[in-house]
Amino acid sequence: MAHNRALEPEVAVVGSANLDLVVEVETIPVAGETVLGGDLRLIPGGKGANQAVAAARLGRRVAMIGRGGDDDAGRTLRSAMDSA
């Protein structure tokens, strides 16, 4: 069987992938204060995932080695990584 090096990753990243939950507020609350937030945004991130995406955007073939769940958050992260 022929080996195709053109498909091999040039960069391997081992690290975390997180789904950040972000809500914007008008003011930063002080201890004990309650403030109302705006819309909830789900933003893919994590040190490893961010580095893998950055390398892919620079044109490198990247392999990301991490752990993800088989739930909505995991699927969202996987989709974001696949489209980077």
C-alpha positions as protocol buffer text, in pm:
chain_id: "A"
residue {
  index: 1
  type: MET
  ca { x: 0 y: 0 z: 0 }
}
residue {
  index: 2
  type: ALA
  ca { x: 142 y: 339 z: -101 }
}
residue {
  index: 3
  type: HIS
  ca { x: 203 y: 597 z: 168 }
}
residue {
  index: 4
  type: ASN
  ca { x: 87 y: 950 z: 88 }
}
residue {
  index: 5
  type: ARG
  ca { x: 293 y: 1199 z: 291 }
}
residue {
  index: 6
  type: ALA
  ca { x: 87 y: 1487 z: 150 }
}
residue {
  index: 7
  type: LEU
  ca { x: -196 y: 1381 z: 382 }
}
residue {
  index: 8
  type: GLU
  ca { x: 17 y: 1353 z: 697 }
}
residue {
  index: 9
  type: PRO
  ca { x: -6 y: 1630 z: 956 }
}
residue {
  index: 10
  type: GLU
  ca { x: 283 y: 1873 z: 971 }
}
residue {
  index: 11
  type: VAL
  ca { x: 189 y: 1988 z: 1320 }
}
residue {
  index: 12
  type: ALA
  ca { x: 51 y: 1784 z: 1609 }
}
residue {
  index: 13
  type: VAL
  ca { x: -112 y: 1969 z: 1897 }
}
residue {
  index: 14
  type: VAL
  ca { x: -189 y: 1800 z: 2229 }
}
residue {
  index: 15
  type: GLY
  ca { x: -410 y: 2008 z: 2453 }
}
residue {
  index: 16
  type: SER
  ca { x: -749 y: 2122 z: 2566 }
}
residue {
  index: 17
  type: ALA
  ca { x: -1054 y: 2222 z: 2370 }
}
residue {
  index: 18
  type: ASN
  ca { x: -1325 y: 2414 z: 2552 }
}
residue {
  index: 19
  type: LEU
  ca { x: -1659 y: 2567 z: 2470 }
}
residue {
  index: 20
  type: ASP
  ca { x: -1668 y: 2908 z: 2638 }
}
residue {
  index: 21
  type: LEU
  ca { x: -2009 y: 3038 z: 2747 }
}
residue {
  index: 22
  type: VAL
  ca { x: -2004 y: 3418 z: 2719 }
}
residue {
  index: 23
  type: VAL
  ca { x: -2270 y: 3664 z: 2835 }
}
residue {
  index: 24
  type: GLU
  ca { x: -2211 y: 4037 z: 2798 }
}
residue {
  index: 25
  type: VAL
  ca { x: -2316 y: 4269 z: 3082 }
}
residue {
  index: 26
  type: GLU
  ca { x: -2336 y: 4647 z: 3093 }
}
residue {
  index: 27
  type: THR
  ca { x: -2135 y: 4674 z: 3416 }
}
residue {
  index: 28
  type: ILE
  ca { x: -1905 y: 4442 z: 3604 }
}
residue {
  index: 29
  type: PRO
  ca { x: -2088 y: 4335 z: 3920 }
}
residue {
  index: 30
  type: VAL
  ca { x: -1941 y: 4389 z: 4264 }
}
residue {
  index: 31
  type: ALA
  ca { x: -1947 y: 4104 z: 4515 }
}
residue {
  index: 32
  type: GLY
  ca { x: -2306 y: 4005 z: 4592 }
}
residue {
  index: 33
  type: GLU
  ca { x: -2459 y: 4218 z: 4316 }
}
residue {
  index: 34
  type: THR
  ca { x: -2685 y: 4070 z: 4050 }
}
residue {
  index: 35
  type: VAL
  ca { x: -2677 y: 4208 z: 3697 }
}
residue {
  index: 36
  type: LEU
  ca { x: -2876 y: 4113 z: 3390 }
}
residue {
  index: 37
  type: GLY
  ca { x: -2690 y: 3972 z: 3094 }
}
residue {
  index: 38
  type: GLY
  ca { x: -2750 y: 3978 z: 2723 }
}
residue {
  index: 39
  type: ASP
  ca { x: -2748 y: 3693 z: 2476 }
}
residue {
  index: 40
  type: LEU
  ca { x: -2553 y: 3377 z: 2551 }
}
residue {
  index: 41
  type: ARG
  ca { x: -2274 y: 3303 z: 2302 }
}
residue {
  index: 42
  type: LEU
  ca { x: -2092 y: 2972 z: 2271 }
}
residue {
  index: 43
  type: ILE
  ca { x: -1735 y: 3028 z: 2157 }
}
residue {
  index: 44
  type: PRO
  ca { x: -1493 y: 2743 z: 2078 }
}
residue {
  index: 45
  type: GLY
  ca { x: -1158 y: 2782 z: 2251 }
}
residue {
  index: 46
  type: GLY
  ca { x: -898 y: 2619 z: 2474 }
}
residue {
  index: 47
  type: LYS
  ca { x: -520 y: 2648 z: 2455 }
}
residue {
  index: 48
  type: GLY
  ca { x: -467 y: 2343 z: 2237 }
}
residue {
  index: 49
  type: ALA
  ca { x: -761 y: 2411 z: 2007 }
}
residue {
  index: 50
  type: ASN
  ca { x: -659 y: 2775 z: 1960 }
}
residue {
  index: 51
  type: GLN
  ca { x: -305 y: 2673 z: 1864 }
}
residue {
  index: 52
  type: ALA
  ca { x: -431 y: 2405 z: 1624 }
}
residue {
  index: 53
  type: VAL
  ca { x: -666 y: 2652 z: 1452 }
}
residue {
  index: 54
  type: ALA
  ca { x: -389 y: 2913 z: 1428 }
}
residue {
  index: 55
  type: ALA
  ca { x: -153 y: 2662 z: 1262 }
}
residue {
  index: 56
  type: ALA
  ca { x: -428 y: 2552 z: 1020 }
}
residue {
  index: 57
  type: ARG
  ca { x: -499 y: 2914 z: 926 }
}
residue {
  index: 58
  type: LEU
  ca { x: -129 y: 2950 z: 844 }
}
residue {
  index: 59
  type: GLY
  ca { x: -170 y: 2668 z: 593 }
}
residue {
  index: 60
  type: ARG
  ca { x: -30 y: 2378 z: 795 }
}
residue {
  index: 61
  type: ARG
  ca { x: -185 y: 2032 z: 805 }
}
residue {
  index: 62
  type: VAL
  ca { x: -272 y: 1986 z: 1172 }
}
residue {
  index: 63
  type: ALA
  ca { x: -363 y: 1694 z: 1396 }
}
residue {
  index: 64
  type: MET
  ca { x: -535 y: 1792 z: 1722 }
}
residue {
  index: 65
  type: ILE
  ca { x: -503 y: 1539 z: 2000 }
}
residue {
  index: 66
  type: GLY
  ca { x: -747 y: 1598 z: 2282 }
}
residue {
  index: 67
  type: ARG
  ca { x: -1055 y: 1468 z: 2446 }
}
residue {
  index: 68
  type: GLY
  ca { x: -1412 y: 1563 z: 2366 }
}
residue {
  index: 69
  type: GLY
  ca { x: -1756 y: 1459 z: 2470 }
}
residue {
  index: 70
  type: ASP
  ca { x: -2026 y: 1300 z: 2258 }
}
residue {
  index: 71
  type: ASP
  ca { x: -2275 y: 1576 z: 2337 }
}
residue {
  index: 72
  type: ASP
  ca { x: -2383 y: 1908 z: 2187 }
}
residue {
  index: 73
  type: ALA
  ca { x: -2074 y: 2090 z: 2320 }
}
residue {
  index: 74
  type: GLY
  ca { x: -1841 y: 1821 z: 2185 }
}
residue {
  index: 75
  type: ARG
  ca { x: -2008 y: 1824 z: 1845 }
}
residue {
  index: 76
  type: THR
  ca { x: -1990 y: 2205 z: 1832 }
}
residue {
  index: 77
  type: LEU
  ca { x: -1616 y: 2194 z: 1909 }
}
residue {
  index: 78
  type: ARG
  ca { x: -1554 y: 1919 z: 1653 }
}
residue {
  index: 79
  type: SER
  ca { x: -1743 y: 2110 z: 1385 }
}
residue {
  index: 80
  type: ALA
  ca { x: -1546 y: 2428 z: 1460 }
}
residue {
  index: 81
  type: MET
  ca { x: -1215 y: 2240 z: 1440 }
}
residue {
  index: 82
  type: ASP
  ca { x: -1312 y: 2064 z: 1117 }
}
residue {
  index: 83
  type: SER
  ca { x: -1401 y: 2393 z: 948 }
}
residue {
  index: 84
  type: ALA
  ca { x: -1085 y: 2578 z: 1062 }
}
